[in-house]
Structure formats: C-alpha cells, structure tokens
Amino acid sequence: MSPLELVINFFARSNFFTLVIMLWLSIYFIITFGIL
C-alpha cells in the first residue's frame, strides 16, 4: 500500500479529525516559515 493510499484511507475513515490535523499543520508551517 502506497503512502498516498494510506492517507486517503485514513482521511475517509476520520474526515473531521484529519481536517483538524491538516489545518493545524498548515497554520504551524505558516508560522514557522513566517519566522524564517
């Protein structure tokens, strides 16, 4: 199983939870690259 399929499978199983994580990660990266 490829990592992409694993991500899609996880996203399908826990839609809201994944959305929260992706939102948090995007904010984290924006802050990190904003400082850098």
C-alpha distance matrix in Angstrom:
0.0 3.8 6.6 8.3 6.4 6.8 10.3 11.1 10.4 12.5 15.0 15.5 16.1 18.5 19.9 23.0 21.8 19.2 22.1 24.3 22.1 21.5 25.3 26.1 24.0 25.6 29.0 28.4 27.5 30.5 32.8 31.5 31.9 35.1 36.6 35.5
3.8 0.0 3.8 5.4 5.3 6.3 8.8 10.0 10.6 12.4 14.3 15.5 16.7 18.5 19.3 22.3 21.1 18.0 20.6 22.9 20.4 19.4 23.1 24.1 21.6 22.9 26.4 25.8 24.6 27.5 29.9 28.6 28.7 31.9 33.5 32.2
6.6 3.8 0.0 3.8 5.5 4.9 6.2 8.6 9.7 10.4 12.1 14.2 15.3 16.4 17.1 19.7 18.2 15.0 17.6 19.6 16.9 15.9 19.7 20.4 17.9 19.3 22.8 22.1 20.9 24.0 26.3 24.9 25.3 28.5 30.0 28.9
8.3 5.4 3.8 0.0 3.8 5.3 5.1 6.2 8.5 9.8 10.4 12.3 14.2 15.4 15.4 18.2 17.3 13.9 15.9 18.5 16.3 14.7 18.3 19.7 17.4 18.2 21.9 21.8 20.5 23.1 25.8 24.9 24.9 27.9 29.8 28.9
6.4 5.3 5.5 3.8 0.0 3.8 5.4 5.0 6.0 8.5 9.7 10.4 12.2 14.2 14.6 17.9 17.3 14.3 16.6 19.4 17.6 16.5 20.1 21.7 19.8 20.9 24.4 24.4 23.6 26.1 28.7 28.1 28.3 31.1 33.1 32.3
6.8 6.3 4.9 5.3 3.8 0.0 3.8 5.5 5.1 6.1 8.5 9.9 10.6 12.3 13.4 16.4 15.1 12.4 15.4 17.6 15.5 15.1 18.8 19.8 18.1 19.8 23.1 22.8 22.4 25.2 27.5 26.7 27.4 30.3 31.9 31.3
10.3 8.8 6.2 5.1 5.4 3.8 0.0 3.8 5.4 5.1 6.0 8.6 9.9 10.5 10.9 13.6 12.5 9.3 11.9 14.3 12.3 11.5 15.2 16.4 14.8 16.2 19.5 19.6 19.2 21.8 24.1 23.7 24.3 27.0 28.8 28.5
11.1 10.0 8.6 6.2 5.0 5.5 3.8 0.0 3.8 5.5 5.0 6.1 8.6 10.1 9.8 13.2 13.0 10.1 12.1 15.1 14.0 12.9 16.2 18.2 17.0 17.9 21.2 21.8 21.4 23.6 26.2 26.1 26.6 29.0 31.2 31.0
10.4 10.6 9.7 8.5 6.0 5.1 5.4 3.8 0.0 3.8 5.4 5.2 6.3 8.8 9.8 13.3 12.9 10.8 13.5 16.2 15.2 15.0 18.2 19.8 19.0 20.4 23.5 23.9 23.9 26.3 28.6 28.5 29.3 31.7 33.7 33.6
12.5 12.4 10.4 9.8 8.5 6.1 5.1 5.5 3.8 0.0 3.8 5.4 5.1 6.2 7.8 10.7 9.6 7.7 10.9 13.1 11.9 12.4 15.6 16.8 16.2 18.1 20.8 21.1 21.6 24.1 26.0 26.0 27.2 29.5 31.2 31.4
15.0 14.3 12.1 10.4 9.7 8.5 6.0 5.0 5.4 3.8 0.0 3.8 5.5 5.4 5.1 8.3 8.2 5.8 8.1 11.0 10.6 10.4 13.2 15.1 14.9 16.1 18.9 19.8 20.2 22.2 24.5 24.9 25.9 27.8 30.0 30.3
15.5 15.5 14.2 12.3 10.4 9.9 8.6 6.1 5.2 5.4 3.8 0.0 3.8 5.8 5.6 9.4 10.3 8.9 10.7 13.7 13.9 13.8 16.4 18.5 18.6 19.6 22.3 23.4 23.9 25.7 28.0 28.6 29.5 31.4 33.6 34.0
16.1 16.7 15.3 14.2 12.2 10.6 9.9 8.6 6.3 5.1 5.5 3.8 0.0 3.8 6.1 9.2 9.2 9.0 11.6 13.7 13.9 14.8 17.3 18.8 19.2 20.8 23.2 23.9 24.9 27.0 28.8 29.3 30.7 32.6 34.5 35.1
18.5 18.5 16.4 15.4 14.2 12.3 10.5 10.1 8.8 6.2 5.4 5.8 3.8 0.0 3.8 5.8 5.5 6.1 8.6 10.2 10.8 12.2 14.3 15.6 16.5 18.2 20.2 21.0 22.4 24.3 25.9 26.7 28.3 29.9 31.7 32.6
19.9 19.3 17.1 15.4 14.6 13.4 10.9 9.8 9.8 7.8 5.1 5.6 6.1 3.8 0.0 3.8 5.6 5.4 6.2 8.8 10.2 10.7 12.3 14.4 15.4 16.5 18.5 19.9 21.1 22.5 24.5 25.6 26.9 28.2 30.4 31.4
23.0 22.3 19.7 18.2 17.9 16.4 13.6 13.2 13.3 10.7 8.3 9.4 9.2 5.8 3.8 0.0 3.8 5.5 5.0 6.3 8.8 9.9 10.5 12.4 14.3 15.4 16.6 18.3 20.0 21.2 22.7 24.2 25.8 26.8 28.8 30.2
21.8 21.1 18.2 17.3 17.3 15.1 12.5 13.0 12.9 9.6 8.2 10.3 9.2 5.5 5.6 3.8 0.0 3.8 5.4 5.2 6.4 8.7 10.0 10.7 12.4 14.4 15.6 16.5 18.5 20.1 21.3 22.4 24.3 25.6 27.3 28.6
19.2 18.0 15.0 13.9 14.3 12.4 9.3 10.1 10.8 7.7 5.8 8.9 9.0 6.1 5.4 5.5 3.8 0.0 3.8 5.4 5.1 6.1 8.4 9.8 10.4 12.1 14.2 15.0 16.3 18.2 19.9 20.7 22.2 23.8 25.6 26.6
22.1 20.6 17.6 15.9 16.6 15.4 11.9 12.1 13.5 10.9 8.1 10.7 11.6 8.6 6.2 5.0 5.4 3.8 0.0 3.8 5.5 5.2 6.0 8.6 9.9 10.5 12.3 14.1 15.3 16.5 18.4 19.8 21.0 22.1 24.4 25.6
24.3 22.9 19.6 18.5 19.4 17.6 14.3 15.1 16.2 13.1 11.0 13.7 13.7 10.2 8.8 6.3 5.2 5.4 3.8 0.0 3.8 5.6 5.1 6.1 8.6 10.0 10.7 12.1 14.3 15.4 16.6 18.2 20.0 20.8 22.7 24.3
22.1 20.4 16.9 16.3 17.6 15.5 12.3 14.0 15.2 11.9 10.6 13.9 13.9 10.8 10.2 8.8 6.4 5.1 5.5 3.8 0.0 3.8 5.4 5.1 6.1 8.6 9.9 10.3 12.2 14.2 15.3 16.1 18.1 19.5 21.1 22.2
21.5 19.4 15.9 14.7 16.5 15.1 11.5 12.9 15.0 12.4 10.4 13.8 14.8 12.2 10.7 9.9 8.7 6.1 5.2 5.6 3.8 0.0 3.8 5.4 5.0 6.1 8.6 9.7 10.5 12.2 14.2 15.0 16.2 17.8 19.9 20.8
25.3 23.1 19.7 18.3 20.1 18.8 15.2 16.2 18.2 15.6 13.2 16.4 17.3 14.3 12.3 10.5 10.0 8.4 6.0 5.1 5.4 3.8 0.0 3.8 5.5 5.2 6.3 8.6 10.0 10.7 12.4 14.2 15.5 16.3 18.5 20.0
26.1 24.1 20.4 19.7 21.7 19.8 16.4 18.2 19.8 16.8 15.1 18.5 18.8 15.6 14.4 12.4 10.7 9.8 8.6 6.1 5.1 5.4 3.8 0.0 3.8 5.5 5.2 6.1 8.7 9.9 10.6 12.1 14.2 15.1 16.6 18.3
24.0 21.6 17.9 17.4 19.8 18.1 14.8 17.0 19.0 16.2 14.9 18.6 19.2 16.5 15.4 14.3 12.4 10.4 9.9 8.6 6.1 5.0 5.5 3.8 0.0 3.8 5.4 4.9 6.1 8.5 9.8 10.3 12.0 13.7 15.3 16.2
25.6 22.9 19.3 18.2 20.9 19.8 16.2 17.9 20.4 18.1 16.1 19.6 20.8 18.2 16.5 15.4 14.4 12.1 10.5 10.0 8.6 6.1 5.2 5.5 3.8 0.0 3.8 5.4 5.2 6.1 8.6 9.8 10.5 11.8 14.2 15.2
29.0 26.4 22.8 21.9 24.4 23.1 19.5 21.2 23.5 20.8 18.9 22.3 23.2 20.2 18.5 16.6 15.6 14.2 12.3 10.7 9.9 8.6 6.3 5.2 5.4 3.8 0.0 3.8 5.5 5.1 6.2 8.5 10.0 10.2 12.4 14.2
28.4 25.8 22.1 21.8 24.4 22.8 19.6 21.8 23.9 21.1 19.8 23.4 23.9 21.0 19.9 18.3 16.5 15.0 14.1 12.1 10.3 9.7 8.6 6.1 4.9 5.4 3.8 0.0 3.8 5.5 5.2 6.1 8.6 9.7 10.8 12.3
27.5 24.6 20.9 20.5 23.6 22.4 19.2 21.4 23.9 21.6 20.2 23.9 24.9 22.4 21.1 20.0 18.5 16.3 15.3 14.3 12.2 10.5 10.0 8.7 6.1 5.2 5.5 3.8 0.0 3.8 5.4 4.9 5.9 8.1 9.8 10.3
30.5 27.5 24.0 23.1 26.1 25.2 21.8 23.6 26.3 24.1 22.2 25.7 27.0 24.3 22.5 21.2 20.1 18.2 16.5 15.4 14.2 12.2 10.7 9.9 8.5 6.1 5.1 5.5 3.8 0.0 3.8 5.5 5.4 5.7 8.6 9.8
32.8 29.9 26.3 25.8 28.7 27.5 24.1 26.2 28.6 26.0 24.5 28.0 28.8 25.9 24.5 22.7 21.3 19.9 18.4 16.6 15.3 14.2 12.4 10.6 9.8 8.6 6.2 5.2 5.4 3.8 0.0 3.8 5.7 4.9 6.2 8.7
31.5 28.6 24.9 24.9 28.1 26.7 23.7 26.1 28.5 26.0 24.9 28.6 29.3 26.7 25.6 24.2 22.4 20.7 19.8 18.2 16.1 15.0 14.2 12.1 10.3 9.8 8.5 6.1 4.9 5.5 3.8 0.0 3.8 5.4 5.3 6.3
31.9 28.7 25.3 24.9 28.3 27.4 24.3 26.6 29.3 27.2 25.9 29.5 30.7 28.3 26.9 25.8 24.3 22.2 21.0 20.0 18.1 16.2 15.5 14.2 12.0 10.5 10.0 8.6 5.9 5.4 5.7 3.8 0.0 3.8 5.4 4.8
35.1 31.9 28.5 27.9 31.1 30.3 27.0 29.0 31.7 29.5 27.8 31.4 32.6 29.9 28.2 26.8 25.6 23.8 22.1 20.8 19.5 17.8 16.3 15.1 13.7 11.8 10.2 9.7 8.1 5.7 4.9 5.4 3.8 0.0 3.8 5.5
36.6 33.5 30.0 29.8 33.1 31.9 28.8 31.2 33.7 31.2 30.0 33.6 34.5 31.7 30.4 28.8 27.3 25.6 24.4 22.7 21.1 19.9 18.5 16.6 15.3 14.2 12.4 10.8 9.8 8.6 6.2 5.3 5.4 3.8 0.0 3.8
35.5 32.2 28.9 28.9 32.3 31.3 28.5 31.0 33.6 31.4 30.3 34.0 35.1 32.6 31.4 30.2 28.6 26.6 25.6 24.3 22.2 20.8 20.0 18.3 16.2 15.2 14.2 12.3 10.3 9.8 8.7 6.3 4.8 5.5 3.8 0.0
